[in-house]
């Protein structure tokens, strides 16, 4: 976010997001539930692959995803 908005706006945006989360927790009396590390790693991987595909599309290329076997 910092690269898009600049440091001051990124700080304000992050503070606003945290404020909304805390408000929701207090208003609805729900406990904080962190995402398990395994899920977070998978979400990061999916986001990374999506971003690579989007960048390739902007350049006029196409990426074909294929899982790599362990025996190779």
N, C-alpha and C positions, 0 to 999 in steps of 0.2 A: 504494500500500500504506500510505503514511503516513496518509492520511485514514481508513482503516479501522482500523488498529491503534494509531496514535500513533507519534511519532518514535522512542522507544527500542526498541519492538518491531520497527519497520520496519528499523532499523539492524541489529538482531540477525538478522532474517530475511534481509536482504541478505548479511550476513557468512556465514550458514549456507549460502546458495545458492552463494556463491563458494567456500566450503570444499568443498562437494560436487563442484563442477566441477573444482577443482584435484585433489582426491582421485582422481576418475575419470581425469584426464589422467595422473597419476603411476602409478596402479595398473595401467592398461591401456597405458601408454606410447604414448599418442596425442597428436599435436600439436594445439594450439589451432587451430580453423578458424573464422574470423569469417564472419558472413553478409555476402555482397556488398551494397553499398548499394542496388542496384536491388531485391533481394529484401526487404530491410528496409523500404524505402519501400512496397512492395506489401503486406507484412504489416501495416504500420501502417495503411494505407488500409482493408484488410479488417477489421481490429479496430475501427477508427473506425465503419465502416458497421454492423458487428454491434452495437456499443454503442448507436448511434442507433436501430436497429430495436428493440432491447430496451427502451430508454427510451420509445419511442413505444408499444410494446405495454403497458407499465405504465400509460400514460396512456389506454389504450383506443383508440389510433389505429393506423394501419397505414401503413408507408412503402413506396412502390413505387419501386424503383431503376431508373433509365433513364439510359443514357449520353448525354452532351451532344455533339452534333455540332460540329465545328470551324467549319463554314460559318455557323452561326447567330449 
